[in-house]
């Protein structure tokens, strides 16, 4: 299996579902969230060059890729943990005001981040899915 470093031990599930996220600690001691993306082995192997490009080219609107790899279940990508309020928690508080909804849409769907990801070789269909968090002040 290809990898930038051995897959860290998964500590606690923090985001169930497709692209589920796990709290983990990398071998250098840095905390991370490891997203597991289930794909067939051939697709995982084909994704390696795109993952390497995302790991090498950081963008302020994307969580930095700290480590990555493949295993028999698909791809795993370790990123910096995002501190903030989960979208489900925010929406459970009641309807958003129009300005709050606009700010949320801009944060979630920011075109600069997607353009950068596409230039790095990712398509919308291939992007890792992960929970959306907002800044803690929201």
C-alpha positions in Angstrom: 0.0 0.0 0.0 1.2 3.5 -0.8 1.5 6.0 2.1 3.3 9.0 3.3 3.8 7.4 6.7 2.1 4.5 8.5 -1.6 4.9 9.2 -2.0 6.3 12.7 -4.0 4.4 15.4 -7.6 5.6 15.2 -8.7 6.9 18.6 -12.3 8.1 18.5 -14.9 8.3 15.7 -15.9 11.9 15.4 -17.7 11.9 12.0 -19.5 8.7 11.0 -20.6 8.0 7.4 -18.9 8.3 4.0 -15.5 9.7 4.5 -15.8 9.1 8.2 -13.4 11.0 10.5 -11.4 9.7 13.4 -9.3 11.5 16.0 -5.7 10.3 15.7 -2.1 11.2 16.6 0.5 11.1 13.9 3.9 9.5 14.6 5.4 13.0 15.2 2.9 13.5 18.0 0.7 16.0 16.1 -3.1 15.6 16.5 -5.0 14.9 13.3 -8.4 13.8 12.0 -8.1 10.8 9.7 -10.8 10.5 7.0 -11.3 7.0 5.6 -12.7 7.1 2.1 -14.0 3.7 1.0 -13.1 3.0 -2.7 -12.0 0.0 -4.6 -8.2 -0.7 -4.6 -7.8 0.4 -8.3 -9.4 3.7 -7.6 -7.3 4.2 -4.4 -4.1 3.6 -6.4 -5.2 6.0 -9.1 -5.9 8.7 -6.5 -2.3 8.7 -5.1 -0.9 11.4 -7.4 -3.8 13.7 -6.6 -3.4 13.1 -2.8 0.3 13.8 -3.1 -0.4 17.1 -4.9 -2.8 18.2 -2.3 -0.3 17.3 0.4 2.4 19.3 -1.3 0.4 22.5 -2.1 -1.3 24.1 0.8 -4.2 26.5 0.5 -5.7 28.6 3.4 -9.2 27.5 2.6 -8.4 23.8 2.7 -7.4 21.7 5.7 -3.7 20.9 5.3 -3.0 17.2 4.4 -0.6 16.0 7.0 -0.4 12.3 5.9 -2.1 10.0 3.5 -2.2 6.4 2.4 -4.2 3.5 1.0 -5.3 0.3 2.6 -7.5 -2.6 1.6 -10.6 -0.5 2.3 -9.6 2.5 0.3 -7.9 5.9 1.0 -7.1 7.5 4.3 -6.1 11.2 4.6 -4.9 12.8 7.8 -5.7 16.5 8.1 -5.4 19.2 10.8 -8.4 19.1 13.2 -11.0 21.8 12.5 -12.2 23.4 15.7 -15.7 24.8 15.5 -19.4 24.2 15.5 -20.7 21.3 13.4 -23.3 22.4 10.9 -25.9 20.0 12.4 -25.6 21.8 15.8 -25.9 25.2 14.2 -29.0 24.2 12.3 -30.6 22.6 15.3 -30.7 26.0 17.0 -33.4 27.2 14.5 -33.6 29.0 11.2 -30.7 31.1 10.0 -31.1 34.7 9.2 -30.4 35.6 5.6 -27.0 37.1 6.4 -26.0 34.1 8.4 -27.2 31.7 5.6 -25.2 33.8 3.1 -22.0 33.6 5.3 -22.5 29.9 5.8 -22.9 29.4 2.0 -19.7 31.4 1.3 -17.7 29.4 3.9 -18.9 26.0 2.8 -18.9 26.6 -1.0 -16.0 28.9 -1.4 -15.0 28.8 -5.0 -11.3 29.6 -4.4 -10.8 26.4 -2.5 -12.6 24.3 -5.1 -10.7 25.9 -7.9 -7.4 25.2 -6.1 -8.4 21.6 -5.5 -9.3 21.1 -9.1 -6.0 22.6 -10.2 -4.4 20.0 -7.9 -6.2 17.2 -9.8 -9.3 16.6 -7.7 -12.8 16.6 -9.3 -16.0 17.1 -7.3 -16.8 13.4 -7.6 -13.4 12.5 -6.1 -13.1 14.9 -3.3 -13.0 13.5 0.2 -16.2 14.1 2.0 -16.0 15.3 5.6 -18.2 17.1 8.1 -18.5 20.8 7.7 -17.4 22.9 10.7 -17.8 26.6 11.2 -15.6 28.9 13.2 -16.3 28.6 16.9 -17.5 32.2 17.0 -20.4 31.5 14.6 
